[in-house]
Amino acid sequence: MELKNLVAQSELYDVYKSDNMAVRVYKKPEYKEKCLYAALTHARVETSLVHSSIKMPIIHEVSVVDGKWCLSMDWIEGKTMAQLIEENPDKADEYIAKMVEIQHEIHQQYMPLLSKLKDKMSRQIKSLAQIDEIKKYELLTRLDSMPKHIKLCHNNFEPKNIIINDDGVFVIDWGSARQGNASADVAKTYLLLSLHQPKLAESYLDKYCEISGTSKGYIQAWLPIVAAAQLDKHIESEKDFLLRWTDVVEY
């Protein structure tokens, strides 16, 4: 496998385009477990969505290249929703409404075989060095008190992970998907929009609450928890913003 066309990067892996495949190359050989777990998660979501209108890339291979673990899946041509919003700002509301419809449909899927989102967030919060033990206790207590659901949560749902082409709408980057409470997933999307496209965040939240019948206050109650969990990614440019959100107690 020849990997020359680098198209995206994250803290864990690089993504290359090769022979109509998107190849995710994990940066360190010791990320074997992360690669295999992402493949299993993706495959389980594939199985769940087979009868849904939601489209996603199909995984074709797990391999090792130069000692690094790789996932190969369909390369999806098209523009991301983030690109379309940037190119057509007058249509931003339409795109956000479509994004909300897609996410709401995702949340209608039940995923008892996936790992629990609450467990992942608990581990992330416990690992933090940026906040003190008292605040950790308060956040973990709130997390434990939240209703337990088994809905499919993408856990990284934002415009850059939605691709639109002549075949329809595709959602990508399912490696972090978990079973859990849809409102936690919505709170994560709201925070990501607030970070990267703040003008759209409030419109998104209003539209999701309207289509789902969910109280805005209920989703907002998740925000300090989700912000603390996001700190575990150690993205320096997000740190101050997220720390401010962990200070929010009630709305």
KOLLOTI-756727 format. One record per residue: x, y, z of N, C-alpha, C in turn; residue number from 1; residue in one letter. Coordinates in Angstrom, 3 decimals. Layout:
// KOLLOTI-756727
R,X,Y,Z,X,Y,Z,X,Y,Z,NUM,A
...
END
This chain:
// KOLLOTI-756727
R,0.842,-1.198,0.000,0.000,0.000,0.000,0.877,1.249,0.000,1,M
R,0.637,2.149,-0.956,1.431,3.356,-1.067,0.673,4.520,-0.441,2,E
R,1.292,5.161,0.533,0.634,6.242,1.259,1.388,7.542,1.025,3,L
R,0.902,8.321,0.080,1.556,9.589,-0.255,0.623,10.786,-0.126,4,K
R,-0.676,10.566,-0.372,-1.629,11.671,-0.433,-2.275,11.904,0.933,5,N
R,-1.587,12.675,1.773,-2.098,12.995,3.105,-3.230,14.015,2.989,6,L
R,-4.405,13.687,3.588,-5.561,14.578,3.462,-6.058,15.131,4.792,7,V
R,-5.701,14.499,5.903,-6.173,14.985,7.208,-5.289,14.419,8.304,8,A
R,-5.297,15.106,9.459,-4.495,14.668,10.601,-5.256,14.894,11.896,9,Q
R,-4.975,14.077,12.877,-5.473,14.289,14.235,-4.356,13.930,15.200,10,S
R,-4.650,14.013,16.494,-3.614,13.699,17.468,-3.292,12.201,17.481,11,E
R,-4.205,11.350,16.981,-4.006,9.905,17.016,-3.566,9.314,15.687,12,L
R,-4.043,9.875,14.579,-3.801,9.233,13.294,-3.743,10.249,12.158,13,Y
R,-3.176,9.809,11.041,-3.194,10.558,9.791,-4.111,9.832,8.822,14,D
R,-4.731,10.588,7.903,-5.624,9.987,6.912,-5.047,10.250,5.519,15,V
R,-4.914,9.169,4.753,-4.411,9.247,3.382,-5.495,8.776,2.414,16,Y
R,-5.460,9.310,1.200,-6.288,8.779,0.122,-5.417,7.866,-0.721,17,K
R,-5.882,6.614,-0.910,-5.090,5.641,-1.667,-6.039,4.677,-2.377,18,S
R,-6.048,4.686,-3.722,-6.868,3.747,-4.513,-8.341,3.784,-4.095,19,D
R,-8.892,4.992,-4.045,-10.306,5.182,-3.673,-10.634,4.693,-2.265,20,N
R,-9.633,4.628,-1.433,-9.821,4.290,-0.028,-9.313,5.432,0.837,21,M
R,-9.986,5.637,1.947,-9.471,6.505,3.000,-8.747,5.600,3.981,22,A
R,-7.448,5.811,4.144,-6.636,4.948,5.000,-6.234,5.735,6.241,23,V
R,-6.731,5.289,7.363,-6.413,5.927,8.649,-5.186,5.217,9.232,24,R
R,-4.080,5.939,9.357,-2.827,5.359,9.841,-2.555,5.873,11.257,25,V
R,-2.624,4.968,12.226,-2.387,5.367,13.615,-0.899,5.656,13.808,26,Y
R,-0.607,6.743,14.512,0.734,7.318,14.495,1.780,6.496,15.230,27,K
R,1.354,5.681,16.187,2.311,4.909,16.963,1.939,3.433,16.944,28,K
R,2.931,2.553,16.884,2.625,1.117,16.890,1.809,0.687,18.116,29,P
R,2.006,1.378,19.242,1.272,0.996,20.452,-0.207,1.389,20.405,30,E
R,-0.640,2.043,19.313,-2.058,2.381,19.154,-2.848,1.234,18.526,31,Y
R,-2.279,0.046,18.544,-2.964,-1.134,17.996,-4.367,-1.295,18.585,32,K
R,-4.479,-1.191,19.902,-5.770,-1.382,20.553,-6.779,-0.338,20.080,33,E
R,-6.327,0.931,19.945,-7.223,1.992,19.497,-7.713,1.713,18.078,34,K
R,-6.822,1.242,17.225,-7.184,0.924,15.850,-8.219,-0.198,15.796,35,C
R,-7.959,-1.283,16.502,-8.859,-2.425,16.472,-10.199,-2.107,17.114,36,L
R,-10.174,-1.289,18.168,-11.426,-0.936,18.826,-12.264,-0.026,17.927,37,Y
R,-11.593,0.912,17.232,-12.300,1.786,16.295,-12.926,0.969,15.169,38,A
R,-12.192,-0.056,14.684,-12.718,-0.909,13.620,-13.951,-1.671,14.086,39,A
R,-13.901,-2.214,15.298,-15.043,-2.942,15.847,-16.240,-2.014,16.012,40,L
R,-16.007,-0.817,16.558,-17.084,0.151,16.755,-17.721,0.517,15.425,41,T
R,-16.879,0.837,14.440,-17.367,1.211,13.115,-18.201,0.076,12.518,42,H
R,-17.720,-1.150,12.617,-18.429,-2.296,12.046,-19.787,-2.503,12.700,43,A
R,-19.864,-2.294,14.001,-21.142,-2.448,14.689,-22.128,-1.370,14.269,44,R
R,-21.630,-0.156,14.048,-22.503,0.907,13.570,-22.975,0.595,12.151,45,V
R,-22.066,0.097,11.300,-22.457,-0.319,9.948,-23.653,-1.272,10.000,46,E
R,-23.569,-2.257,10.873,-24.632,-3.258,10.993,-25.940,-2.622,11.431,47,T
R,-25.857,-1.679,12.355,-27.057,-1.032,12.879,-27.724,-0.131,11.844,48,S
R,-26.931,0.514,11.009,-27.479,1.504,10.075,-27.850,0.917,8.720,49,L
R,-27.714,-0.398,8.554,-27.934,-0.998,7.242,-29.359,-0.754,6.737,50,V
R,-30.323,-0.608,7.631,-31.708,-0.364,7.223,-32.122,1.098,7.444,51,H
R,-31.147,1.942,7.703,-31.407,3.367,7.923,-31.106,4.138,6.645,52,S
R,-31.633,5.366,6.565,-31.315,6.219,5.416,-29.931,6.850,5.546,53,S
R,-29.314,6.718,6.722,-27.997,7.312,6.949,-26.934,6.485,6.236,54,I
R,-26.086,7.171,5.474,-25.003,6.497,4.759,-23.687,6.726,5.491,55,K
R,-22.781,5.745,5.361,-21.481,5.848,6.004,-20.475,5.036,5.203,56,M
R,-19.173,5.318,5.348,-18.156,4.502,4.668,-18.155,3.082,5.233,57,P
R,-17.780,2.136,4.379,-17.664,0.736,4.807,-16.185,0.396,5.004,58,I
R,-15.859,-0.238,6.124,-14.483,-0.685,6.371,-14.200,-1.938,5.556,59,I
R,-13.041,-1.954,4.901,-12.652,-3.091,4.068,-11.438,-3.837,4.591,60,H
R,-10.600,-3.175,5.396,-9.359,-3.855,5.791,-8.748,-3.210,7.033,61,E
R,-8.192,-4.062,7.876,-7.298,-3.638,8.953,-5.929,-4.217,8.602,62,V
R,-4.910,-3.374,8.608,-3.592,-3.835,8.163,-2.491,-3.148,8.965,63,S
R,-1.252,-3.534,8.687,-0.081,-2.916,9.309,0.848,-2.445,8.196,64,V
R,1.203,-1.167,8.222,2.110,-0.587,7.225,3.271,0.069,7.975,65,V
R,4.472,-0.379,7.713,5.666,0.158,8.377,5.523,0.146,9.896,66,D
R,4.927,-0.922,10.398,4.781,-1.085,11.839,3.613,-0.334,12.450,67,G
R,2.854,0.397,11.637,1.725,1.183,12.143,0.405,0.549,11.715,68,K
R,-0.566,0.550,12.625,-1.865,-0.061,12.355,-2.734,0.886,11.527,69,W
R,-3.468,0.298,10.572,-4.231,1.099,9.606,-5.652,0.546,9.442,70,C
R,-6.590,1.448,9.188,-7.953,1.093,8.788,-8.180,1.630,7.384,71,L
R,-8.668,0.785,6.491,-8.995,1.218,5.131,-10.504,1.144,4.939,72,S
R,-11.092,2.246,4.499,-12.542,2.308,4.277,-12.831,3.097,3.011,73,M
R,-14.085,3.086,2.585,-14.471,3.808,1.376,-14.041,5.266,1.441,74,D
R,-13.501,5.745,0.319,-13.249,7.182,0.181,-14.544,7.825,-0.323,75,W
R,-15.045,8.802,0.400,-16.302,9.456,0.035,-15.989,10.800,-0.622,76,I
R,-16.279,10.903,-1.910,-16.104,12.168,-2.611,-17.215,13.144,-2.206,77,E
R,-16.946,14.427,-2.384,-17.958,15.433,-2.090,-17.417,16.530,-1.197,78,G
R,-18.295,17.427,-0.829,-17.924,18.526,0.052,-18.507,18.289,1.437,79,K
R,-17.735,18.676,2.433,-18.271,18.581,3.787,-19.298,19.691,4.003,80,T
R,-20.163,19.463,4.972,-21.144,20.495,5.295,-20.447,21.766,5.777,81,M
R,-19.306,21.624,6.430,-18.550,22.799,6.875,-18.115,23.634,5.667,82,A
R,-17.654,22.966,4.596,-17.253,23.686,3.381,-18.448,24.376,2.735,83,Q
R,-19.565,23.684,2.684,-20.756,24.249,2.050,-21.287,25.459,2.823,84,L
R,-21.218,25.400,4.134,-21.648,26.539,4.946,-20.740,27.736,4.702,85,I
R,-19.435,27.468,4.609,-18.480,28.553,4.354,-18.701,29.169,2.970,86,E
R,-19.015,28.338,1.985,-19.213,28.823,0.625,-20.582,29.469,0.420,87,E
R,-21.570,29.047,1.204,-22.944,29.540,1.052,-23.509,29.982,2.396,88,N
R,-22.963,31.044,2.988,-23.407,31.450,4.328,-24.894,31.778,4.403,89,P
R,-25.489,32.179,3.269,-26.921,32.491,3.255,-27.780,31.238,3.432,90,D
R,-27.184,30.056,3.231,-27.915,28.802,3.379,-27.546,28.063,4.661,91,K
R,-26.848,28.739,5.554,-26.363,28.081,6.779,-27.511,27.476,7.580,92,A
R,-28.615,28.200,7.694,-29.751,27.676,8.467,-30.299,26.390,7.861,93,D
R,-30.321,26.322,6.527,-30.804,25.113,5.863,-29.884,23.927,6.156,94,E
R,-28.585,24.183,6.098,-27.633,23.103,6.366,-27.719,22.637,7.815,95,Y
R,-27.860,23.581,8.733,-27.958,23.207,10.148,-29.236,22.416,10.402,96,I
R,-30.325,22.798,9.742,-31.575,22.050,9.890,-31.403,20.615,9.387,97,A
R,-30.692,20.449,8.266,-30.435,19.113,7.742,-29.550,18.323,8.692,98,K
R,-28.552,18.974,9.241,-27.654,18.337,10.203,-28.433,17.823,11.415,99,M
R,-29.368,18.624,11.898,-30.189,18.229,13.038,-31.046,17.009,12.688,100,V
R,-31.624,16.996,11.490,-32.438,15.848,11.060,-31.604,14.567,11.055,101,E
R,-30.383,14.661,10.538,-29.504,13.484,10.477,-29.177,12.990,11.886,102,I
R,-28.786,13.909,12.753,-28.406,13.512,14.109,-29.600,12.919,14.862,103,Q
R,-30.781,13.493,14.662,-31.969,12.970,15.340,-32.260,11.548,14.873,104,H
R,-32.058,11.272,13.575,-32.246,9.909,13.079,-31.204,8.965,13.668,105,E
R,-29.965,9.426,13.788,-28.927,8.607,14.428,-29.374,8.200,15.826,106,I
R,-29.948,9.154,16.544,-30.351,8.896,17.932,-31.552,7.958,18.050,107,H
R,-32.198,7.655,16.934,-33.306,6.691,16.974,-32.815,5.245,16.950,108,Q
R,-31.517,5.063,16.706,-30.932,3.721,16.667,-30.491,3.313,18.076,109,Q
R,-30.745,2.071,18.433,-30.352,1.562,19.747,-29.147,0.643,19.599,110,Y
R,-28.147,0.845,20.440,-26.853,0.194,20.272,-26.365,-0.466,21.563,111,M
R,-27.053,-1.505,22.051,-26.629,-2.138,23.307,-25.268,-2.813,23.247,112,P
R,-24.744,-3.104,22.030,-23.443,-3.777,21.932,-22.265,-2.810,22.003,113,L
R,-22.517,-1.515,21.814,-21.427,-0.543,21.900,-21.074,-0.261,23.355,114,L
R,-19.846,0.193,23.577,-19.443,0.642,24.914,-20.280,1.852,25.327,115,S
R,-20.322,2.086,26.622,-21.178,3.142,27.156,-20.460,4.493,27.138,116,K
R,-21.170,5.491,26.646,-20.617,6.841,26.618,-20.332,7.346,28.030,117,L
R,-21.198,7.036,28.975,-20.984,7.494,30.352,-19.689,6.919,30.928,118,K
R,-19.387,5.663,30.615,-18.153,5.061,31.115,-16.930,5.774,30.536,119,D
R,-16.988,6.073,29.243,-15.867,6.766,28.609,-15.668,8.149,29.221,120,K
R,-16.752,8.891,29.413,-16.641,10.239,29.971,-16.127,10.191,31.402,121,M
R,-16.546,9.203,32.146,-16.071,9.057,33.522,-14.558,8.838,33.546,122,S
R,-14.053,7.961,32.679,-12.610,7.723,32.613,-11.869,8.996,32.199,123,R
R,-12.424,9.732,31.248,-11.778,10.958,30.784,-11.685,11.988,31.913,124,Q
R,-12.764,12.164,32.649,-12.778,13.161,33.729,-11.818,12.756,34.848,125,I
R,-11.808,11.483,35.194,-10.914,11.008,36.261,-9.445,11.208,35.906,126,K
R,-9.125,11.199,34.620,-7.723,11.299,34.199,-7.205,12.735,34.164,127,S
R,-8.084,13.719,34.330,-7.693,15.111,34.115,-6.763,15.635,35.205,128,L
R,-5.743,16.358,34.774,-4.876,17.073,35.706,-5.232,18.549,35.759,129,A
R,-6.074,19.017,34.814,-6.369,20.452,34.709,-7.394,20.940,35.728,130,Q
R,-8.135,20.030,36.366,-9.140,20.446,37.343,-8.899,19.723,38.668,131,I
R,-9.337,20.335,39.762,-9.054,19.760,41.082,-10.026,18.618,41.410,132,D
R,-9.730,17.917,42.496,-10.496,16.728,42.855,-11.925,17.060,43.255,133,E
R,-12.141,18.231,43.851,-13.500,18.623,44.239,-14.378,18.789,43.002,134,I
R,-13.833,19.487,42.009,-14.604,19.689,40.779,-14.828,18.359,40.060,135,K
R,-13.819,17.499,40.057,-14.001,16.174,39.453,-15.154,15.431,40.128,136,K
R,-15.180,15.488,41.461,-16.245,14.797,42.206,-17.616,15.351,41.817,137,Y
R,-17.719,16.677,41.727,-19.000,17.299,41.361,-19.437,16.878,39.959,138,E
R,-18.484,16.866,39.027,-18.811,16.476,37.651,-19.193,15.005,37.561,139,L
R,-18.460,14.149,38.255,-18.750,12.718,38.223,-20.078,12.402,38.907,140,L
R,-20.396,13.150,39.955,-21.685,12.967,40.630,-22.829,13.344,39.691,141,T
R,-22.667,14.463,38.984,-23.695,14.867,38.029,-23.815,13.831,36.910,142,R
R,-22.687,13.362,36.407,-22.703,12.361,35.343,-23.449,11.110,35.788,143,L
R,-23.160,10.646,36.990,-23.796,9.433,37.502,-25.306,9.596,37.653,144,D
R,-25.759,10.827,37.892,-27.187,11.075,38.114,-27.982,11.188,36.807,145,S
R,-27.292,11.307,35.680,-27.980,11.483,34.404,-28.651,10.177,33.969,146,M
R,-29.816,10.279,33.316,-30.514,9.068,32.850,-29.654,8.228,31.918,147,P
R,-29.758,6.917,32.071,-28.958,5.975,31.282,-29.770,5.517,30.070,148,K
R,-29.277,5.790,28.867,-29.924,5.377,27.631,-28.952,4.523,26.817,149,H
R,-29.492,3.846,25.784,-28.647,3.029,24.903,-28.789,3.486,23.453,150,I
R,-28.992,4.772,23.250,-29.122,5.316,21.902,-27.737,5.457,21.255,151,K
R,-27.715,5.394,19.926,-26.471,5.570,19.197,-26.036,7.033,19.258,152,L
R,-24.841,7.275,19.776,-24.266,8.623,19.865,-22.991,8.650,19.027,153,C
R,-22.923,9.536,18.064,-21.751,9.648,17.200,-20.540,10.090,18.000,154,H
R,-20.744,11.052,18.905,-19.717,11.534,19.834,-18.643,12.391,19.169,155,N
R,-18.855,12.769,17.924,-17.963,13.733,17.270,-18.698,14.336,16.071,156,N
R,-19.981,14.624,16.277,-20.877,15.007,15.182,-20.806,16.514,14.961,157,F
R,-20.234,16.908,13.851,-20.137,18.320,13.487,-20.068,18.426,11.968,158,E
R,-20.222,19.632,11.411,-20.320,19.777,9.946,-19.170,19.172,9.152,159,P
R,-17.964,19.162,9.699,-16.828,18.616,8.941,-16.920,17.104,8.776,160,K
R,-17.780,16.438,9.552,-17.932,14.989,9.462,-19.196,14.574,8.713,161,N
R,-19.758,15.504,7.948,-20.908,15.219,7.084,-20.497,15.576,5.660,162,I
R,-20.569,14.618,4.752,-20.186,14.834,3.358,-21.421,14.695,2.468,163,I
R,-21.591,15.647,1.566,-22.738,15.653,0.662,-22.238,15.487,-0.771,164,I
R,-22.843,14.528,-1.486,-22.507,14.336,-2.900,-23.761,13.901,-3.652,165,N
R,-23.603,13.500,-4.907,-24.763,13.133,-5.731,-25.483,11.893,-5.215,166,D
R,-24.814,11.083,-4.418,-25.438,9.878,-3.868,-26.189,10.131,-2.568,167,D
R,-26.047,11.321,-2.011,-26.753,11.632,-0.775,-25.850,12.235,0.276,168,G
R,-26.178,11.948,1.520,-25.448,12.502,2.665,-24.762,11.362,3.411,169,V
R,-23.474,11.526,3.650,-22.681,10.518,4.354,-22.171,11.098,5.672,170,F
R,-22.213,10.300,6.717,-21.619,10.675,8.005,-20.359,9.838,8.180,171,V
R,-19.252,10.501,8.503,-17.965,9.813,8.638,-17.450,9.926,10.072,172,I
R,-16.313,9.276,10.333,-15.597,9.355,11.621,-16.420,8.775,12.775,173,D
R,-16.683,7.472,12.690,-17.515,6.786,13.685,-16.696,6.098,14.781,174,W
R,-15.412,6.278,14.793,-14.579,5.531,15.734,-14.848,5.806,17.194,175,G
R,-15.439,6.985,17.487,-15.717,7.339,18.885,-17.175,7.092,19.272,176,S
R,-17.956,6.474,18.384,-19.375,6.253,18.665,-19.561,5.378,19.908,177,A
R,-20.620,5.667,20.644,-20.931,4.924,21.861,-22.446,4.823,22.023,178,R
R,-22.885,3.964,22.927,-24.290,3.966,23.329,-24.438,4.941,24.498,179,Q
R,-25.546,5.682,24.518,-25.708,6.621,25.618,-26.908,7.525,25.453,180,G
R,-26.867,8.626,26.175,-27.951,9.600,26.208,-27.781,10.577,25.048,181,N
R,-28.807,10.714,24.219,-28.725,11.588,23.047,-28.381,13.021,23.428,182,A
R,-28.831,13.470,24.581,-28.580,14.857,24.983,-27.103,15.112,25.260,183,S
R,-26.375,14.084,25.674,-24.926,14.223,25.843,-24.267,14.421,24.486,184,A
R,-24.746,13.688,23.479,-24.222,13.824,22.130,-24.526,15.211,21.566,185,D
R,-25.716,15.709,21.832,-26.101,17.052,21.380,-25.243,18.110,22.066,186,V
R,-25.013,17.945,23.361,-24.165,18.892,24.093,-22.750,18.918,23.510,187,A
R,-22.240,17.740,23.107,-20.906,17.674,22.489,-20.903,18.437,21.164,188,K
R,-21.921,18.250,20.340,-22.001,18.965,19.060,-22.097,20.466,19.297,189,T
R,-22.890,20.862,20.272,-23.034,22.287,20.591,-21.681,22.891,20.981,190,Y
R,-20.916,22.178,21.800,-19.599,22.676,22.206,-18.654,22.772,21.015,191,L
R,-18.666,21.752,20.145,-17.792,21.775,18.974,-18.151,22.930,18.043,192,L
R,-19.448,23.179,17.875,-19.865,24.323,17.067,-19.452,25.635,17.731,193,L
R,-19.591,25.708,19.046,-19.206,26.920,19.779,-17.716,27.201,19.621,194,S
R,-16.927,26.133,19.504,-15.485,26.274,19.305,-15.137,26.721,17.892,195,L
R,-15.782,26.095,16.893,-15.343,26.247,15.512,-16.260,27.106,14.646,196,H
R,-17.563,27.110,14.957,-18.526,27.897,14.184,-19.568,28.489,15.133,197,Q
R,-19.134,29.391,16.009,-20.000,29.850,17.107,-21.314,30.486,16.672,198,P
R,-21.355,31.088,15.497,-22.601,31.727,15.046,-23.711,30.710,14.810,199,K
R,-23.324,29.459,14.613,-24.304,28.420,14.308,-24.761,27.645,15.542,200,L
R,-24.043,27.782,16.642,-24.281,26.924,17.803,-25.689,27.088,18.373,201,A
R,-26.120,28.315,18.594,-27.437,28.538,19.198,-28.556,28.097,18.260,202,E
R,-28.394,28.371,16.971,-29.397,27.938,15.991,-29.514,26.422,15.994,203,S
R,-28.366,25.753,16.048,-28.362,24.287,16.095,-29.121,23.767,17.315,204,Y
R,-28.815,24.318,18.478,-29.439,23.827,19.714,-30.942,24.066,19.697,205,L
R,-31.355,25.238,19.244,-32.792,25.537,19.156,-33.503,24.555,18.231,206,D
R,-32.883,24.276,17.088,-33.504,23.375,16.109,-33.580,21.951,16.641,207,K
R,-32.514,21.499,17.343,-32.556,20.137,17.857,-33.644,20.005,18.926,208,Y
R,-33.734,20.983,19.804,-34.763,20.934,20.852,-36.160,20.924,20.240,209,C
R,-36.333,21.679,19.167,-37.639,21.747,18.511,-38.012,20.419,17.862,210,E
R,-37.090,19.811,17.125,-37.410,18.579,16.394,-37.549,17.373,17.323,211,I
R,-36.823,17.395,18.447,-36.806,16.237,19.342,-37.749,16.376,20.531,212,S
R,-38.215,17.617,20.785,-39.038,17.853,21.964,-38.265,17.815,23.262,213,G
R,-36.937,17.992,23.170,-36.061,17.959,24.353,-35.939,19.349,24.953,214,T
R,-35.935,19.435,26.261,-35.736,20.707,26.954,-34.302,21.195,26.780,215,S
R,-34.155,22.482,26.483,-32.815,23.047,26.332,-32.030,22.925,27.648,216,K
R,-32.708,23.123,28.764,-32.039,23.021,30.057,-31.469,21.640,30.321,217,G
R,-32.170,20.614,29.837,-31.693,19.241,30.019,-30.388,19.013,29.258,218,Y
R,-30.323,19.533,28.030,-29.084,19.413,27.254,-27.978,20.250,27.886,219,I
R,-28.314,21.443,28.323,-27.309,22.325,28.926,-26.714,21.727,30.194,220,Q
R,-27.497,20.896,30.899,-26.980,20.263,32.115,-25.806,19.332,31.817,221,A
R,-25.717,18.868,30.564,-24.605,18.007,30.163,-23.347,18.790,29.828,222,W
R,-23.454,20.075,29.575,-22.325,20.828,29.027,-21.061,20.799,29.896,223,L
R,-21.145,21.020,31.218,-19.906,20.952,32.014,-19.231,19.578,31.953,224,P
R,-20.051,18.510,31.922,-19.516,17.153,31.854,-18.807,16.927,30.522,225,I
R,-19.479,17.317,29.447,-18.928,17.118,28.101,-17.662,17.953,27.909,226,V
R,-17.671,19.178,28.426,-16.490,20.046,28.309,-15.305,19.439,29.049,227,A
R,-15.546,18.902,30.238,-14.460,18.273,30.996,-13.915,17.054,30.259,228,A
R,-14.809,16.235,29.702,-14.364,15.056,28.961,-13.525,15.452,27.746,229,A
R,-13.911,16.534,27.078,-13.179,17.000,25.903,-11.766,17.477,26.270,230,Q
R,-11.586,17.948,27.492,-10.256,18.372,27.948,-9.240,17.238,27.874,231,L
R,-9.726,15.997,27.971,-8.829,14.840,27.957,-8.083,14.706,26.632,232,D
R,-8.533,15.400,25.579,-7.843,15.336,24.287,-6.589,16.203,24.250,233,K
R,-6.448,17.092,25.242,-5.238,17.909,25.395,-4.967,18.778,24.157,234,H
R,-6.031,19.390,23.628,-5.878,20.323,22.512,-5.712,21.722,23.106,235,I
R,-4.502,22.244,23.022,-4.161,23.469,23.744,-5.068,24.638,23.364,236,E
R,-5.439,24.734,22.096,-6.269,25.855,21.646,-7.681,25.810,22.228,237,S
R,-8.107,24.647,22.728,-9.446,24.515,23.300,-9.460,24.658,24.818,238,E
R,-8.297,24.596,25.447,-8.213,24.436,26.898,-8.956,25.520,27.672,239,K
R,-8.684,26.794,27.419,-9.305,27.873,28.193,-10.813,27.895,28.005,240,D
R,-11.246,27.693,26.774,-12.681,27.665,26.481,-13.367,26.555,27.274,241,F
R,-12.803,25.363,27.250,-13.429,24.233,27.929,-13.399,24.388,29.442,242,L
R,-12.316,24.927,29.970,-12.236,25.143,31.421,-13.322,26.094,31.894,243,L
R,-13.641,27.095,31.083,-14.732,28.008,31.460,-16.065,27.264,31.547,244,R
R,-16.278,26.323,30.650,-17.535,25.580,30.675,-17.620,24.635,31.864,245,W
R,-16.488,24.123,32.333,-16.541,23.229,33.499,-16.903,23.985,34.754,246,T
R,-16.797,25.314,34.746,-17.155,26.128,35.899,-18.652,26.376,36.009,247,D
R,-19.402,26.063,34.950,-20.843,26.286,34.961,-21.496,25.202,35.806,248,V
R,-22.283,25.628,36.793,-22.936,24.674,37.692,-24.399,24.486,37.310,249,V
R,-25.163,25.546,37.233,-26.571,25.456,36.876,-26.920,26.555,35.872,250,E
R,-28.003,26.324,35.128,-28.475,27.315,34.169,-29.798,27.878,34.665,251,Y
END
